[in-house]
């Protein structure tokens, strides 16, 4: 997988245990050196503050500011591509009280942080095809913790500015849900020994967002980008039942050459898909929607390789 960029949603280091956790400069230095030796820089790697990164230090977040890649508590970045303009916003949801565990575990966004967020949304709303927001804590923790100067909560700002997705960490669970039209997604940790380490791939296809979670070292990795998953987004469109040639597209990633890719609808026969010229990871196919009933249907894409 060769993504445009990688987002680390916080808890960049664990800190010194047992509780109460305190910051470890050695852990921060080791992390920074590992990433630097791998050539990671601010253009491809976006790290965000988590509660572990602020325990005992969350009035200034000095360790994060000195040793993270971005060294910014809140920031934006943009991707302008031939098919659209996309805005990404990182927020600091870690408590800024300087507390240690357990008080410092909770998430919040104060009015200053929400005002900054609203100003970024307002500045980019008309020029962005999609806006995607990242922070460490789930929307259920920070959604109504405070209001902006315009008296809007975090959840209300997501809805008012039609934010496409909110992506977070904190809970070490694999969760996908729809909150007022915004996709809210949490991914299992890469580092917690009690869970299976994993990551999530995101892709944009005709301004629709698709995502798929995979445990590390699971190959092939397949992500269906068209049609969209109606369970996750209100942007999913109905396929007219008189469409004879409806598209199916999927991204397929593997360390070894992919031998074949096939799709199946509602447990029916497997149908071959074809690679797209010039994009070795993209495969497409089509199906006759006129043969399907007016309801929801399930598409499965299966890839085979030597992995």
Secondary structure by P-SEA (a helix, b strand, c coil): ccccccccccccccccccccbbbbaaaaaaaaaaaaaaccccccbbbbbcccccccccccccccccccccccccbbbbbbcccbbbbbbbbbccccccccccccccccccaaaaaaaaaaaaaccccccbbbbbbccccccccccccccccccaaaaaaaacccbbbbcccccbbbbbcccbbbbbbcccccccccccbbbbbbccccccccccccccccccccccccccccccccccccccccbbbbbbbbbccccccbbbbbccccbbbbbbbcccccccccccccccccccbbbbbbbbbbccc
